[in-house]
Every structure is written in structure tokens, then in C-alpha cells.
């Protein structure tokens, strides 16, 4: 009985092993590509995250500097370099008082 299985096993081995080897090689190439794409995606997301963090830091610096300017203008904190006073920026334009009809409050309009 074992004698009848020898030709069948040998034919399967001769034709089956090359197919199995090709299958294994293709499988691991596919896995290698998947890992490369995953690493590339991870690197891209890390660069994007770093760019976002840098933007947030710059925004925080700007907000802190603006906050400092606002405090300096209000006189809460005296900076070493005070900004020049510009009272003309705080006054309404000359034509605005006549348009408001002498009202003390600012006129609010919606602009779309």
C-alpha cells in the first residue's frame, strides 16, 4: 500500500514545493509593502502633528504678546518700551456722530 503512495507524493512534492515557495515569497513581499506603507503613513502623520504643534506654539506666542500689549495699553503693567498713545484711533470718525443721530452708543449693523 505504501508503494502506491510514493508516486503520488513525489508528484505533489515536485510540483507543489515550487508553487508553495512562490506563494510564500509573494506573501512576504506583500507584507513588506504593507509595513513600508504603514511606516510612511506614520511618518507623514508625525510630520503633520509636528507642524500642528509648531503652529499652536506660534499662536500661543502671538496671543501672549498681544495680551502683554493689551495689558500695557490698559496700564496694568508698565513695559520697558511703552507704545505711543494714539487717541485718534479711539475716537469715532467725524461723519459717524451725525449718522447716529446724536446717540451715545455705537450703531450696530449686520454686514453679510
LINDAKA-V632986 format. One record per residue. N is the residue number from 1. OMEGA is omega as a letter, one per 40 degrees, with the letter a starting at -180 (* if undefined). Layout:
n	omega
N	OMEGA
N	OMEGA
This chain:
n	omega
1	i
2	i
3	a
4	i
5	a
6	i
7	a
8	i
9	a
10	i
11	i
12	i
13	a
14	a
15	a
16	a
17	i
18	i
19	i
20	i
21	i
22	i
23	a
24	i
25	i
26	a
27	a
28	i
29	i
30	i
31	i
32	i
33	i
34	i
35	i
36	i
37	i
38	i
39	i
40	i
41	i
42	i
43	i
44	a
45	i
46	i
47	i
48	i
49	i
50	i
51	i
52	i
53	i
54	i
55	i
56	i
57	i
58	i
59	i
60	i
61	i
62	i
63	i
64	i
65	i
66	i
67	i
68	i
69	i
70	i
71	i
72	a
73	i
74	i
75	i
76	a
77	a
78	i
79	i
80	i
81	a
82	i
83	i
84	a
85	i
86	a
87	a
88	i
89	a
90	a
91	i
92	i
93	a
94	a
95	a
96	a
97	a
98	i
99	a
100	i
101	i
102	i
103	a
104	a
105	i
106	i
107	a
108	i
109	i
110	i
111	i
112	*
